[in-house]
């Protein structure tokens, strides 16, 4: 943390005032010493302190007086410093609470096996979150909010753990074939509400719009300066293979246009087999995400879904750090403590001088 002064002008004014008072006292004392005493014989204190004992006590008194004066000067300096309001510049707090994240997962049959890795990765990342709000929305032909934006990380962890456990049985066709009826029912219950339109699956544009609606500042493309989306970075992590079946209300292009108007960043994570990465749907997915200033990642470089998610989070965290505003907070603690210590010692010396 960097030390700075919130009211430097107050400290400067206090210093000028202190110097002025000291200058006046010096001038008055000098004038008093130069008063003409005429030819009359005067007696000084040294005449009365000619004995050894008295001289020793006087030297001790003079030493203590000088120490007391030094302590008073130190107290004056510390008081002037406190008038200037010592502060620290802390970027961490501002940065830690400035982002909203929505996990937007395509739960159609072709992508469901990959969703668990996304969920597991965010489950681990949540432990390092501090102030970020996170929400989870799943979609197929229609959407369902699993949990809304929240910074209740206990709730988030509980829901992500539950989703991970449920999806454990759909990582491969062999897992699905061996699935118990109770496990199948648990998956069916978790997906309930995502397949309410007949002859339609993976309506990605509609899913993105539903995910964006969870974020403050999104009203189908309208945003205003009073909305909290202007104060917090908002992003959507879209995990899909971009294979649409049916007639969506919004295409992905239209959905991304709306999110961009509302200053919501959409990052794309290709959730599908590597052999499908060269297909036209994937190329179109990449083009549309990147044309709207999003990050698009695939597993073509050998990285796992978990590593891709971490890459997205790393990039967004760096951007959040660079755009954050520093927070200045008063830090009088050590200065106040030093002033208290100085005054205690001065009081002890004053008591000793009085004796």
LONUPA-891193 format. One record per residue (C-alpha): residue number from 1; x, y, z; residue in three letters. Coordinates in Angstrom, 2 decimals, padded with zeros to 5 digits, m for minus. Example, Ala and Ser with C-alpha at 12.3 -4.5 7.8 and 13.67 -1.06 7.14 Angstrom:
<atoms>
+-----+---------+---------+---------+-----+
:   i :      c1 :      c2 :      c3 :  aa :
+-----+---------+---------+---------+-----+
:   1 :  012.30 : m004.50 :  007.80 : ALA :
:   2 :  013.67 : m001.06 :  007.14 : SER :
+-----+---------+---------+---------+-----+
</atoms>
This chain:
<atoms>
+-----+---------+---------+---------+-----+
:   i :      c1 :      c2 :      c3 :  aa :
+-----+---------+---------+---------+-----+
:   1 :  000.00 :  000.00 :  000.00 : UNK :
:   2 :  001.24 :  003.46 : m000.92 : UNK :
:   3 :  001.28 :  006.24 :  001.67 : UNK :
:   4 : m000.21 :  009.56 :  000.58 : UNK :
:   5 : m001.68 :  012.69 :  002.17 : UNK :
:   6 : m005.37 :  013.44 :  001.80 : UNK :
:   7 : m005.12 :  017.06 :  002.99 : UNK :
:   8 : m001.51 :  018.13 :  002.31 : UNK :
:   9 : m002.57 :  021.78 :  002.32 : UNK :
:  10 : m003.73 :  021.45 :  005.96 : UNK :
:  11 : m000.34 :  020.10 :  006.99 : UNK :
:  12 :  001.42 :  022.91 :  005.13 : UNK :
:  13 : m000.80 :  025.53 :  006.78 : UNK :
:  14 : m000.15 :  024.00 :  010.21 : UNK :
:  15 :  003.61 :  024.06 :  009.59 : UNK :
:  16 :  003.50 :  027.75 :  008.58 : UNK :
:  17 :  001.43 :  028.61 :  011.67 : UNK :
:  18 :  003.83 :  026.74 :  013.97 : UNK :
:  19 :  006.88 :  028.44 :  012.47 : UNK :
:  20 :  005.18 :  031.84 :  012.85 : UNK :
:  21 :  004.44 :  031.23 :  016.53 : UNK :
:  22 :  008.01 :  030.07 :  017.17 : UNK :
:  23 :  009.40 :  033.13 :  015.37 : UNK :
:  24 :  007.26 :  035.48 :  017.50 : UNK :
:  25 :  008.39 :  033.75 :  020.71 : UNK :
:  26 :  012.06 :  034.04 :  019.70 : UNK :
:  27 :  011.70 :  037.74 :  018.89 : UNK :
:  28 :  009.93 :  038.47 :  022.18 : UNK :
:  29 :  012.59 :  036.58 :  024.13 : UNK :
:  30 :  015.39 :  038.39 :  022.30 : UNK :
:  31 :  013.79 :  041.75 :  022.98 : UNK :
:  32 :  013.43 :  040.94 :  026.68 : UNK :
:  33 :  017.11 :  040.02 :  026.95 : UNK :
:  34 :  018.21 :  043.30 :  025.39 : UNK :
:  35 :  016.26 :  045.49 :  027.77 : UNK :
:  36 :  018.61 :  048.13 :  029.12 : UNK :
:  37 :  019.16 :  047.58 :  032.83 : UNK :
:  38 :  021.30 :  050.70 :  033.29 : UNK :
:  39 :  024.26 :  050.72 :  035.64 : UNK :
:  40 :  022.43 :  048.91 :  038.44 : UNK :
:  41 :  024.08 :  045.71 :  039.59 : UNK :
:  42 :  022.10 :  042.61 :  038.70 : UNK :
:  43 :  022.16 :  039.10 :  040.06 : UNK :
:  44 :  021.94 :  036.02 :  037.87 : UNK :
:  45 :  020.80 :  032.51 :  038.72 : UNK :
:  46 :  024.41 :  031.36 :  038.57 : UNK :
:  47 :  025.16 :  033.44 :  041.66 : UNK :
:  48 :  022.62 :  031.41 :  043.62 : UNK :
:  49 :  023.82 :  028.06 :  042.22 : UNK :
:  50 :  027.44 :  028.36 :  043.19 : UNK :
:  51 :  027.25 :  025.28 :  045.39 : UNK :
:  52 :  028.05 :  021.86 :  043.92 : UNK :
:  53 :  024.69 :  020.27 :  044.78 : UNK :
:  54 :  022.68 :  023.15 :  043.41 : UNK :
:  55 :  024.77 :  023.22 :  040.24 : UNK :
:  56 :  024.24 :  019.49 :  039.66 : UNK :
:  57 :  020.49 :  019.78 :  040.11 : UNK :
:  58 :  020.40 :  022.74 :  037.76 : UNK :
:  59 :  022.27 :  020.82 :  035.04 : UNK :
:  60 :  019.85 :  017.93 :  035.45 : UNK :
:  61 :  016.90 :  020.30 :  035.21 : UNK :
:  62 :  018.34 :  021.85 :  032.05 : UNK :
:  63 :  018.84 :  018.42 :  030.41 : UNK :
:  64 :  015.30 :  017.34 :  031.21 : UNK :
:  65 :  013.96 :  020.65 :  029.94 : UNK :
:  66 :  015.73 :  020.20 :  026.62 : UNK :
:  67 :  014.39 :  016.65 :  026.30 : UNK :
:  68 :  010.89 :  017.92 :  027.04 : UNK :
:  69 :  011.32 :  020.60 :  024.36 : UNK :
:  70 :  012.42 :  017.97 :  021.83 : UNK :
:  71 :  009.36 :  015.86 :  022.67 : UNK :
:  72 :  007.09 :  018.89 :  022.23 : UNK :
:  73 :  008.61 :  019.55 :  018.81 : UNK :
:  74 :  008.07 :  015.88 :  017.87 : UNK :
:  75 :  004.47 :  016.10 :  019.08 : UNK :
:  76 :  004.00 :  019.25 :  016.99 : UNK :
:  77 :  005.37 :  017.51 :  013.88 : UNK :
:  78 :  003.12 :  014.48 :  014.40 : UNK :
:  79 :  000.09 :  016.71 :  014.95 : UNK :
:  80 :  000.79 :  018.55 :  011.70 : UNK :
:  81 :  001.15 :  015.19 :  009.92 : UNK :
:  82 : m002.22 :  014.07 :  011.28 : UNK :
:  83 : m003.77 :  017.33 :  010.08 : UNK :
:  84 : m002.67 :  016.35 :  006.55 : UNK :
:  85 : m004.60 :  013.05 :  006.95 : UNK :
:  86 : m002.13 :  010.25 :  006.15 : UNK :
:  87 : m003.86 :  007.76 :  003.84 : UNK :
:  88 : m003.13 :  004.59 :  001.96 : UNK :
:  89 : m004.02 :  003.83 : m001.66 : UNK :
:  90 : m005.51 :  000.36 : m001.85 : UNK :
:  91 : m006.37 : m001.02 : m005.30 : UNK :
:  92 : m007.20 : m004.49 : m004.06 : UNK :
:  93 : m010.60 : m003.80 : m002.50 : UNK :
:  94 : m011.86 : m001.85 : m005.48 : UNK :
:  95 : m010.73 : m004.51 : m007.85 : UNK :
:  96 : m012.06 : m007.39 : m005.79 : UNK :
:  97 : m015.68 : m006.27 : m005.84 : UNK :
:  98 : m016.04 : m004.99 : m009.38 : UNK :
:  99 : m017.12 : m007.97 : m011.46 : UNK :
: 100 : m020.25 : m010.00 : m012.19 : UNK :
: 101 : m019.90 : m013.41 : m013.86 : UNK :
: 102 : m022.67 : m015.53 : m015.36 : UNK :
: 103 : m021.91 : m019.12 : m016.33 : UNK :
: 104 : m024.07 : m019.75 : m019.38 : UNK :
: 105 : m024.04 : m023.48 : m020.14 : UNK :
: 106 : m025.56 : m025.22 : m023.14 : UNK :
: 107 : m027.03 : m028.44 : m021.72 : UNK :
: 108 : m028.04 : m030.08 : m024.96 : UNK :
: 109 : m026.96 : m033.69 : m025.38 : UNK :
: 110 : m023.80 : m032.89 : m027.33 : UNK :
: 111 : m022.38 : m030.44 : m024.76 : UNK :
: 112 : m023.57 : m031.85 : m021.44 : UNK :
: 113 : m020.47 : m034.07 : m020.94 : UNK :
: 114 : m018.23 : m030.97 : m021.07 : UNK :
: 115 : m020.29 : m028.81 : m018.71 : UNK :
: 116 : m019.09 : m030.67 : m015.63 : UNK :
: 117 : m015.49 : m029.54 : m016.23 : UNK :
: 118 : m016.61 : m025.92 : m016.47 : UNK :
: 119 : m018.58 : m026.27 : m013.24 : UNK :
: 120 : m015.73 : m028.02 : m011.40 : UNK :
: 121 : m013.25 : m025.35 : m012.44 : UNK :
: 122 : m015.42 : m022.52 : m011.15 : UNK :
: 123 : m016.00 : m024.49 : m007.97 : UNK :
: 124 : m012.25 : m024.30 : m007.35 : UNK :
: 125 : m011.97 : m020.68 : m008.48 : UNK :
: 126 : m014.70 : m019.58 : m006.07 : UNK :
: 127 : m012.30 : m020.18 : m003.17 : UNK :
: 128 : m010.15 : m017.29 : m004.44 : UNK :
: 129 : m013.05 : m014.91 : m005.18 : UNK :
: 130 : m013.48 : m011.83 : m003.03 : UNK :
: 131 : m016.46 : m009.69 : m003.88 : UNK :
: 132 : m017.19 : m011.08 : m007.33 : UNK :
: 133 : m020.80 : m012.07 : m007.90 : UNK :
: 134 : m021.45 : m015.25 : m009.82 : UNK :
: 135 : m024.58 : m016.83 : m011.27 : UNK :
: 136 : m025.40 : m020.00 : m013.21 : UNK :
: 137 : m027.88 : m020.32 : m016.06 : UNK :
: 138 : m028.41 : m023.43 : m018.18 : UNK :
: 139 : m030.26 : m023.58 : m021.49 : UNK :
: 140 : m031.37 : m025.87 : m024.28 : UNK :
: 141 : m034.52 : m024.82 : m026.10 : UNK :
: 142 : m035.40 : m022.70 : m023.06 : UNK :
: 143 : m033.41 : m021.45 : m020.07 : UNK :
: 144 : m033.37 : m022.03 : m016.33 : UNK :
: 145 : m031.55 : m020.07 : m013.64 : UNK :
: 146 : m029.82 : m022.49 : m011.28 : UNK :
: 147 : m028.83 : m019.68 : m008.94 : UNK :
: 148 : m028.86 : m015.89 : m009.50 : UNK :
: 149 : m025.96 : m013.48 : m009.12 : UNK :
: 150 : m024.63 : m013.74 : m005.60 : UNK :
: 151 : m021.48 : m013.39 : m003.54 : UNK :
: 152 : m022.72 : m015.98 : m001.05 : UNK :
: 153 : m019.90 : m018.38 : m001.85 : UNK :
: 154 : m021.21 : m021.04 :  000.49 : UNK :
: 155 : m024.40 : m021.20 : m001.57 : UNK :
: 156 : m022.41 : m021.09 : m004.84 : UNK :
: 157 : m020.14 : m023.94 : m003.74 : UNK :
: 158 : m023.10 : m026.02 : m002.60 : UNK :
: 159 : m024.93 : m025.58 : m005.92 : UNK :
: 160 : m021.84 : m026.22 : m008.05 : UNK :
: 161 : m021.00 : m029.34 : m006.04 : UNK :
: 162 : m024.54 : m030.58 : m006.53 : UNK :
: 163 : m024.42 : m029.94 : m010.29 : UNK :
: 164 : m021.05 : m031.67 : m010.58 : UNK :
: 165 : m022.33 : m034.73 : m008.76 : UNK :
: 166 : m025.41 : m034.93 : m010.96 : UNK :
: 167 : m023.44 : m034.58 : m014.20 : UNK :
: 168 : m020.85 : m037.15 : m013.24 : UNK :
: 169 : m022.86 : m039.86 : m014.97 : UNK :
: 170 : m022.96 : m038.20 : m018.40 : UNK :
: 171 : m019.26 : m037.86 : m019.21 : UNK :
: 172 : m019.37 : m040.75 : m021.69 : UNK :
: 173 : m021.93 : m042.96 : m023.39 : UNK :
: 174 : m020.72 : m045.85 : m021.26 : UNK :
: 175 : m021.55 : m043.86 : m018.12 : UNK :
: 176 : m025.03 : m043.14 : m019.47 : UNK :
: 177 : m025.64 : m046.80 : m020.29 : UNK :
: 178 : m024.74 : m047.83 : m016.74 : UNK :
: 179 : m026.74 : m045.07 : m015.09 : UNK :
: 180 : m029.18 : m045.98 : m012.33 : UNK :
: 181 : m032.79 : m044.88 : m012.54 : UNK :
: 182 : m032.30 : m042.60 : m009.53 : UNK :
: 183 : m029.30 : m040.92 : m011.16 : UNK :
: 184 : m031.21 : m040.47 : m014.41 : UNK :
: 185 : m034.06 : m038.90 : m012.48 : UNK :
: 186 : m031.66 : m036.51 : m010.73 : UNK :
: 187 : m030.32 : m035.34 : m014.10 : UNK :
: 188 : m033.85 : m035.00 : m015.45 : UNK :
: 189 : m034.86 : m032.89 : m012.44 : UNK :
: 190 : m031.78 : m030.65 : m012.78 : UNK :
: 191 : m032.48 : m030.08 : m016.50 : UNK :
: 192 : m036.18 : m029.47 : m015.96 : UNK :
: 193 : m037.28 : m026.24 : m017.63 : UNK :
: 194 : m034.63 : m026.28 : m020.36 : UNK :
: 195 : m036.58 : m028.30 : m022.94 : UNK :
: 196 : m040.00 : m026.67 : m023.13 : UNK :
: 197 : m040.09 : m026.17 : m026.91 : UNK :
: 198 : m040.70 : m029.08 : m029.21 : UNK :
: 199 : m038.40 : m029.84 : m032.11 : UNK :
: 200 : m035.79 : m027.35 : m030.91 : UNK :
: 201 : m032.50 : m027.79 : m029.06 : UNK :
: 202 : m029.51 : m025.62 : m028.24 : UNK :
: 203 : m031.09 : m022.26 : m029.10 : UNK :
: 204 : m027.88 : m020.42 : m028.32 : UNK :
: 205 : m028.94 : m016.84 : m029.04 : UNK :
: 206 : m031.96 : m017.19 : m026.78 : UNK :
: 207 : m029.75 : m018.72 : m024.11 : UNK :
: 208 : m027.31 : m015.80 : m024.21 : UNK :
: 209 : m030.15 : m013.29 : m023.89 : UNK :
: 210 : m031.53 : m015.18 : m020.88 : UNK :
: 211 : m028.10 : m015.21 : m019.26 : UNK :
: 212 : m027.62 : m011.49 : m019.94 : UNK :
: 213 : m030.98 : m010.75 : m018.32 : UNK :
: 214 : m029.43 : m011.89 : m015.02 : UNK :
: 215 : m026.99 : m008.96 : m015.14 : UNK :
: 216 : m027.84 : m005.41 : m014.01 : UNK :
: 217 : m027.92 : m002.98 : m016.91 : UNK :
: 218 : m029.39 : m005.33 : m019.49 : UNK :
: 219 : m032.84 : m004.44 : m020.75 : UNK :
: 220 : m032.74 : m005.90 : m024.21 : UNK :
: 221 : m030.02 : m003.56 : m025.35 : UNK :
: 222 : m030.76 : m000.47 : m023.28 : UNK :
: 223 : m028.49 :  000.80 : m020.53 : UNK :
: 224 : m028.20 :  004.10 : m018.72 : UNK :
: 225 : m025.63 :  005.90 : m016.60 : UNK :
: 226 : m027.54 :  005.24 : m013.40 : UNK :
: 227 : m027.44 :  001.48 : m013.84 : UNK :
: 228 : m025.03 : m000.57 : m011.76 : UNK :
: 229 : m023.64 : m002.26 : m014.87 : UNK :
: 230 : m021.74 :  000.98 : m015.43 : UNK :
: 231 : m019.99 :  000.48 : m012.10 : UNK :
: 232 : m019.23 : m003.26 : m012.23 : UNK :
: 233 : m017.63 : m005.21 : m015.05 : UNK :
: 234 : m020.06 : m007.81 : m016.39 : UNK :
: 235 : m019.16 : m010.92 : m018.32 : UNK :
: 236 : m020.75 : m014.13 : m019.56 : UNK :
: 237 : m018.86 : m017.38 : m020.03 : UNK :
: 238 : m020.73 : m019.16 : m022.83 : UNK :
: 239 : m020.00 : m022.88 : m023.10 : UNK :
: 240 : m021.55 : m024.42 : m026.23 : UNK :
: 241 : m020.73 : m026.17 : m029.51 : UNK :
: 242 : m022.87 : m023.67 : m031.47 : UNK :
: 243 : m024.98 : m026.42 : m033.08 : UNK :
: 244 : m028.49 : m024.98 : m033.32 : UNK :
: 245 : m031.55 : m027.07 : m034.05 : UNK :
: 246 : m034.78 : m025.13 : m034.39 : UNK :
: 247 : m035.92 : m021.55 : m034.93 : UNK :
: 248 : m034.53 : m019.24 : m032.20 : UNK :
: 249 : m035.99 : m015.87 : m031.31 : UNK :
: 250 : m032.47 : m014.40 : m031.33 : UNK :
: 251 : m029.54 : m015.53 : m033.37 : UNK :
: 252 : m026.14 : m015.55 : m031.65 : UNK :
: 253 : m025.19 : m012.45 : m033.65 : UNK :
: 254 : m028.29 : m010.57 : m032.47 : UNK :
: 255 : m027.77 : m011.68 : m028.88 : UNK :
: 256 : m024.15 : m010.50 : m028.91 : UNK :
: 257 : m025.21 : m007.15 : m030.37 : UNK :
: 258 : m027.57 : m006.68 : m027.42 : UNK :
: 259 : m024.98 : m007.64 : m024.81 : UNK :
: 260 : m022.41 : m005.31 : m026.34 : UNK :
: 261 : m024.86 : m002.40 : m026.16 : UNK :
: 262 : m025.29 : m003.15 : m022.47 : UNK :
: 263 : m021.49 : m003.34 : m021.99 : UNK :
: 264 : m021.53 : m007.05 : m021.18 : UNK :
: 265 : m018.59 : m009.08 : m022.44 : UNK :
: 266 : m019.30 : m012.60 : m023.72 : UNK :
: 267 : m016.44 : m015.10 : m023.78 : UNK :
: 268 : m016.86 : m018.30 : m025.78 : UNK :
: 269 : m015.71 : m021.74 : m024.73 : UNK :
: 270 : m016.13 : m024.46 : m027.32 : UNK :
: 271 : m017.75 : m027.42 : m025.56 : UNK :
: 272 : m017.63 : m030.30 : m027.96 : UNK :
: 273 : m015.34 : m032.96 : m029.45 : UNK :
: 274 : m012.02 : m031.74 : m030.87 : UNK :
: 275 : m012.82 : m033.19 : m034.27 : UNK :
: 276 : m015.69 : m030.70 : m034.56 : UNK :
: 277 : m013.48 : m027.63 : m034.05 : UNK :
: 278 : m012.83 : m027.28 : m037.78 : UNK :
: 279 : m016.51 : m027.23 : m038.70 : UNK :
: 280 : m018.26 : m024.13 : m039.99 : UNK :
: 281 : m020.40 : m023.75 : m036.86 : UNK :
: 282 : m017.25 : m023.52 : m034.71 : UNK :
: 283 : m015.59 : m021.03 : m037.06 : UNK :
: 284 : m018.72 : m018.89 : m037.01 : UNK :
: 285 : m018.85 : m019.12 : m033.20 : UNK :
: 286 : m015.24 : m017.92 : m032.96 : UNK :
: 287 : m015.77 : m015.09 : m035.44 : UNK :
: 288 : m018.86 : m013.73 : m033.70 : UNK :
: 289 : m017.37 : m013.89 : m030.21 : UNK :
: 290 : m014.12 : m012.17 : m031.19 : UNK :
: 291 : m015.89 : m009.51 : m033.28 : UNK :
: 292 : m017.69 : m008.50 : m030.08 : UNK :
: 293 : m014.43 : m008.21 : m028.07 : UNK :
: 294 : m014.78 : m011.58 : m026.38 : UNK :
: 295 : m012.23 : m014.32 : m025.79 : UNK :
: 296 : m012.76 : m017.55 : m027.72 : UNK :
: 297 : m010.95 : m020.74 : m026.72 : UNK :
: 298 : m010.95 : m024.34 : m027.88 : UNK :
: 299 : m009.14 : m027.51 : m026.89 : UNK :
: 300 : m007.16 : m027.69 : m030.16 : UNK :
: 301 : m003.89 : m026.86 : m028.36 : UNK :
: 302 : m004.30 : m029.83 : m026.04 : UNK :
: 303 : m005.59 : m027.81 : m023.09 : UNK :
: 304 : m008.40 : m029.17 : m020.98 : UNK :
: 305 : m011.70 : m027.35 : m020.46 : UNK :
: 306 : m010.46 : m026.53 : m016.96 : UNK :
: 307 : m007.34 : m024.82 : m018.35 : UNK :
: 308 : m009.42 : m022.87 : m020.85 : UNK :
: 309 : m011.70 : m021.57 : m018.11 : UNK :
: 310 : m008.68 : m020.48 : m016.08 : UNK :
: 311 : m007.31 : m018.64 : m019.13 : UNK :
: 312 : m010.55 : m016.71 : m019.48 : UNK :
: 313 : m010.59 : m015.83 : m015.78 : UNK :
: 314 : m006.95 : m014.77 : m015.88 : UNK :
: 315 : m007.53 : m012.40 : m018.80 : UNK :
: 316 : m010.66 : m010.90 : m017.31 : UNK :
: 317 : m008.98 : m010.45 : m013.91 : UNK :
: 318 : m006.10 : m008.57 : m015.53 : UNK :
: 319 : m008.51 : m006.29 : m017.39 : UNK :
: 320 : m010.43 : m005.68 : m014.18 : UNK :
: 321 : m007.18 : m004.78 : m012.44 : UNK :
: 322 : m006.12 : m002.31 : m015.12 : UNK :
: 323 : m009.49 : m000.56 : m015.17 : UNK :
: 324 : m010.04 : m000.45 : m011.43 : UNK :
: 325 : m010.06 :  002.81 : m009.50 : UNK :
: 326 : m007.79 :  003.16 : m006.49 : UNK :
: 327 : m009.50 :  003.52 : m003.13 : UNK :
: 328 : m007.99 :  005.98 : m000.64 : UNK :
: 329 : m008.55 :  005.26 :  003.04 : UNK :
: 330 : m007.34 :  007.11 :  006.15 : UNK :
: 331 : m004.43 :  005.46 :  007.94 : UNK :
: 332 : m003.80 :  007.47 :  011.14 : UNK :
: 333 : m002.99 :  004.38 :  013.21 : UNK :
: 334 :  000.80 :  004.53 :  013.54 : UNK :
: 335 :  000.88 :  008.32 :  013.58 : UNK :
: 336 : m001.65 :  008.46 :  016.42 : UNK :
: 337 :  000.25 :  005.80 :  018.34 : UNK :
: 338 :  003.51 :  007.72 :  017.92 : UNK :
: 339 :  001.85 :  010.94 :  019.13 : UNK :
: 340 :  000.43 :  009.15 :  022.18 : UNK :
: 341 :  003.84 :  007.69 :  023.08 : UNK :
: 342 :  005.54 :  011.09 :  022.72 : UNK :
: 343 :  002.95 :  012.79 :  024.92 : UNK :
: 344 :  003.26 :  010.09 :  027.61 : UNK :
: 345 :  007.02 :  010.63 :  027.78 : UNK :
: 346 :  006.52 :  014.41 :  027.84 : UNK :
: 347 :  004.09 :  014.14 :  030.74 : UNK :
: 348 :  006.60 :  012.01 :  032.64 : UNK :
: 349 :  009.31 :  014.62 :  032.08 : UNK :
: 350 :  006.94 :  017.46 :  033.03 : UNK :
: 351 :  006.10 :  015.66 :  036.28 : UNK :
: 352 :  009.82 :  015.16 :  036.99 : UNK :
: 353 :  010.61 :  018.82 :  036.29 : UNK :
: 354 :  007.80 :  019.94 :  038.60 : UNK :
: 355 :  009.36 :  017.97 :  041.43 : UNK :
+-----+---------+---------+---------+-----+
</atoms>
